[in-house]
């Protein structure tokens, strides 16, 4: 069936071709594009790796009114654009097939607009999907951070259980056994729950919790309590876990009680900036630092440093980006997944920890492990797709599918990384905090 806006002998593919060429910077496209009238555009090689399915002219309208990544994502979340075949392969092929320096020249822009007009995509600006985030207030204020965290984490605990599995741990697992030093690389056949336990155990040992029971641990951004429960159960630690997600705090308390460690673990709905006058032996910050922001980095590490005595340890486990990266508010991740998020270069984070007074004692990269973790989460979501849609709606389920699949590819190709940095408060902490210009090495 032909669209009423076009001639009876004109296919959607023929009209769409200049727009696609302008968007991708290459022709023919690197993967097959299939359109709602049955026409298609195929890659030059003829190789079939799946396809991008454009279901209606509404997909085009999203791309015209929000050029670039945001328009494509809006079309996908709204269900007007889809992928057939293996999503990882399709996304990777698109990524590799489009040149990095693709730009929309004046002539290409005119052709693209002409194509859009022929298909009626310029008649009205489509409303963005309701899953977009628009936090209000000053960047990284307590109020705005609370909105951003709620957007991502207060989706529904049952949905997270479907995706994360029994460990209920929303951070990079470590696919090696506790006895393995990791020198042989990730063990891809390891079960996700076992890999998450291995990660928790590694953190506990790095923090020195194996020195004996009774050590006091602060778990910043405690999620659903998995790290706190592991530390209490296996090392006899006394743990305070803090989160600013009400949904997380509620389930974390239930899980702590079910594990029988309520006398050892306290879960608080609390911002890290409200911690003062307490003392801990160790602090774990796992998957939290990405939400802090560059401007708050010094405050963050200063706050944590003040909570530790001499010899106290901080383990900061966070996604990193070479050179650093502010997540744009017009990007998929910034608008739908992690509003206001920032990824720092691991070297910048290390310098900030040292500036706060920590002595840096260990750095470990877990990039390949996060790729495996994300692939496991995608598999969980796809296996439980119908239930996930019942819980959160198809739009949000599609957000998560695209976010996790794309992130897995980012970790695989090294575009993003993840590092554990271990800092220790020196026994003579005053000297460590003294500016370098005032220190004497003579």
Secondary structure, 3 states (H helix, E strand, C coil): CCCCCCCCCCCHHHHHHHHHHHHHCCCCCCCEEEECCCCEECCCCCCCCCEEEECCHHHHHHHHHCCCHHHHHHHHHHCCEEEECCHHHHHHHHHHHCCCCCCCCHHHHHHHHHHHHHCCCCCCCCCCCCCCCCCCCCCCCHHHHHHHHHHHHCCCHHHHHHHHCCCCCCCCCCCCCCCCCCCCCCCCCCCHHHHHHHHHHHHHHHCCHHHCCCCEEEEECCCCCHHHHHHHHHHCCEEEEEECCHHHHHHHHHHHHHCCCCCCEEEEECCHHHCCCCCEEEEEEECCHHHCCHHHHHHHHHHHHHCEEEEEEEEEEEEECCCCEECCCCCHHHHHHCCCCEEECHHHHHHHHHHHCEEEEEEEECHHHHHHHHHHHHHHHHHCHHHHHHHHCHHHHHHHHHHHHHHHHHHHHCCCEEEEEEEEECCCHHHHHCCHHHCCCC
